[in-house]
Amino acid sequence: MTPKSGVLLAGSCIAGIAAVGSIFELSSGEPELGSVTTGIILAISIPLGVFCFLAAVQDARANQ
């Protein structure tokens, strides 16, 4: 594993945590940051997490 793929995996984990947290906040009824802001965080974190994970896998495969 290279440092680049490690950073990308860390970004994927952080995005995943943000997505799960946003889902819990939205399902609680009244999010602390507001529904719009929490929805935006959710909408950004899901594709970002997928992108970071796929880029990390691609980088790790390229450097084997």
Contacts in CASP RR format, 6 or more apart in sequence:
PFRMAT RR
TARGET T0000
AUTHOR 0000-0000-0000
METHOD contacts of the structure
MODEL  1
MTPKSGVLLAGSCIAGIAAVGSIFELSSGEPELGSVTTGIILAISIPLGV
FCFLAAVQDARANQ
1 60 0 8 1.000
2 59 0 8 1.000
2 60 0 8 1.000
2 63 0 8 1.000
4 59 0 8 1.000
5 56 0 8 1.000
5 57 0 8 1.000
5 59 0 8 1.000
5 60 0 8 1.000
5 63 0 8 1.000
6 56 0 8 1.000
8 52 0 8 1.000
8 53 0 8 1.000
8 55 0 8 1.000
8 56 0 8 1.000
8 59 0 8 1.000
9 52 0 8 1.000
9 53 0 8 1.000
9 56 0 8 1.000
11 48 0 8 1.000
11 49 0 8 1.000
11 52 0 8 1.000
12 49 0 8 1.000
12 50 0 8 1.000
12 52 0 8 1.000
12 53 0 8 1.000
12 56 0 8 1.000
15 45 0 8 1.000
15 46 0 8 1.000
15 48 0 8 1.000
15 49 0 8 1.000
15 52 0 8 1.000
16 45 0 8 1.000
16 46 0 8 1.000
16 49 0 8 1.000
18 41 0 8 1.000
18 42 0 8 1.000
18 45 0 8 1.000
19 42 0 8 1.000
19 45 0 8 1.000
19 46 0 8 1.000
19 49 0 8 1.000
22 31 0 8 1.000
22 38 0 8 1.000
22 39 0 8 1.000
22 41 0 8 1.000
22 42 0 8 1.000
22 45 0 8 1.000
23 42 0 8 1.000
25 31 0 8 1.000
25 32 0 8 1.000
25 33 0 8 1.000
25 38 0 8 1.000
26 35 0 8 1.000
26 38 0 8 1.000
26 39 0 8 1.000
26 42 0 8 1.000
31 37 0 8 1.000
31 38 0 8 1.000
33 41 0 8 1.000
END
